[in-house]
């Protein structure tokens, strides 16, 4: 069977960027969009060419999908997963772009037919770093994940054809597949995504709690605003994310505090050499990391790339000629 319709549930910068990449790489697929919170964004996205059509109701959006891409917060995901299990076609491949891999896999195991859900998470390209802008549609970029990694976390029970489908989707994005365990992924993203927000929160609290804040706030400029923007912009759901894996959160917070304590000790001893050496070495290491991300070449083995010229054949050809559910 040929894949004909790829449906996006939850219209975010990530999912809209994937839609643009699919539009460029797989124009034969019918792209359908649905947002449970703001149907108007779907209509605007159709006008701008992101989708062929927008579904106002969730049910028909699910029923028509050959490939279903979801990008919703955990609470909204938990509400729709039972419907997905009941309404999607028996061959539909389902993936989710949200970062809480273990929680998503547990929901999939509970509500979805066995073997057709593949946990995935595209990693943003370094070349697209920077302010995204206030307009959601303007912030979407077909190259948002190009020359980066496409994390895949399939369960041991997933159908191999479903894995191939999602892996090929990563190829359409211009990303290399990277297979990783769900627990490992969640632990790492706690350090890389949540810890910076907690650090910003602590920074703001440290200054805001001081009597001098009344005067300090008048002097606070762009650097301070940019250094405290993430916890403020993403306040909704942050508290829940902190406690989703409390042990991981505490582990990385402890490491952060240990590093600050060591630097504080050098400052107390007026050890300018130690502080200067740390700044120099870590600045150099940061440059190496950024260059490695730009090159997207890693010493560790990353799964081989799917050949671009074969992607269209994989989607609209024989990839769906495999077992059905049941």
C-alpha angles and dihedrals in degrees: 000000000000123000108239108163131045113189128199119205113192115025110227134147089268098048093042090051090052089050090054092049090050090049090056098039103033108025092163091069117091108234117212126185133200130172116187093202104041118023090178091068088060092053091049090048090054090051090053094047101254092122138020089223143357123227115214092194124058096219099065090041090059096041095056098047124114089172119025121198116188128190109173135130116264095261094052091043092054090053096053102037093081089053091048090054091053104038110034121097115266092249098044117130114216130200136168127211097200117113105234097091102171094049091048093049090051090052091047091050090051101045112016130075111264119266106018105082117089119186110222140167125186116214116225117249117248088228090068097048115129139071111334096207129236097271108085096204093046090051093057114102129184087215096050091114101025117131091013138093130286107208115214125191108177118175120238090254098054120119113254091228090057089052090050091050094052091042089054089051088059088053090055087056090053092246133134117238115246118187115211138163116258094234091049092048093050092048093051095046090051087060096041102038109020101037094060090053091049089049090053091048091051091048092053092045092049091057100032091055092059123095088229090064089090089068099027093060090063090061098041109115143175096305092055092043092051090046092057103034102098101061089045096048093045100037092126108086095004094108091051091048090054091058098038088089104009094174092056091046092051092045094056093040088055091051090049092050091048091055092048090047092053092050090046089054092054090049091050089053091045088237097164092165093059093047092046092048091051092050092049095046096045092045088055092046091049091054090050091050093050092048091050090051090050092048092043089209117132133184090223114078114266117192112268118266122259108244108254095220090059097051096088091050091049093055103036096028131053104327092102093050092102138098120310125225119278 
